[in-house]
Amino acid sequence: MDEPIRPGSGPMKVLAESFYCRIVNGLHIVSFGSGEEEFRFALPLSASKTFARALTKQIQEIEKKTGQEIKDLGLSDEPVISPIKMDGEGEGSK
């Protein structure tokens, strides 16, 4: 059984406010930003795939348990639809 994560014990915990990831030379490079600091990690692709599956599974469990969908903010390379509508835009405009 996995040991639970206990706040305040073990290594320092940092709230990641942003992340960036790319695959370089067969490694998945992940960078987490917190304030002015940046923390980088390199993972084998197999570990990244396992991490993604585990993370997805845990998020789905949380959504099922709470009945609320966790909003996806989109990836940095995906187009974002602006919530702001200018005059003449929106339904019925051509």
N, C-alpha and C positions, 0 to 999 in steps of 0.2 A: 504494500500500500504506500502511496506517495505521502511524504511528510508534508503537513500543511505549512503554508507560508505564514509566518508570524511577524506582524509589524513590530519593529524595534529590535528584532533579533537578527543576527547574521550580518551580512554586508549591507552597506548603505542602500536605501531605496530612493529612487528618483522618479518624480512624475514626468513622463515624457509628453511634451506639448506638441511635438512634430516628429515625423520620421521620413526617411528617404531610403530607398533600396534599389539596388541594381545587381545584375550578375556580371562578374568580372573574372575572367580566367577560370571558369568552372566553380567559383565560390559565390555565394549570395552575400553581398555586403549590405548590412543594415546599419543605418545611422539614426540615433534617437537624439532629439534636441530638447534641452531643458534650460530655459533662460539663455544665458550666454555660453553654456557648456554643450558639448557634443560628445556622444558616446558611440563608438563604432564596434561592430561585431562582424566576423566572417564565419559563415556556416557552410558546410557541405550542402549541396542541393538536396540530398536525401533528408538531412536534418530539417531544412527549411520546409520541405513538403510535409513532414511529420508535424512540425510546429504549426503550420497553417491548418492542417486537419484537426489538431487538438484545440486550437483557438476557435475554429468554426464550431466545433462540437460544444465547447463550453458556452459560447455566445448563444447558440440555439437552446441550450439547457436553461440559460438565464431568461431568454425570451419566453420560453414555454412556462417556466415557473412564475414569472411576473405578469405574463399576459401582455407585455409591452414590447414592441419592436424597437431594437436599438437602431437609431438612424445612422445610415452610412453617409459620410460627408463627401464621398467621391475621391477618386485618385487625382493627383496633380496633373496628369495628362488627359483627363476627361473633361469634356465641355461642361460648364456649369450654367444652369438656367438662372438668370437673375430674378430674385423675388420682387424687384422694383419694376413697375410698369410706367412707362412714359405716356403722356397724353396721346391718345389715338392708338395705343397698343392694346393688345388683349383680344378678348372675344369680340367678334363682329368687325374688327378692323381689317382693312385690306391694303 
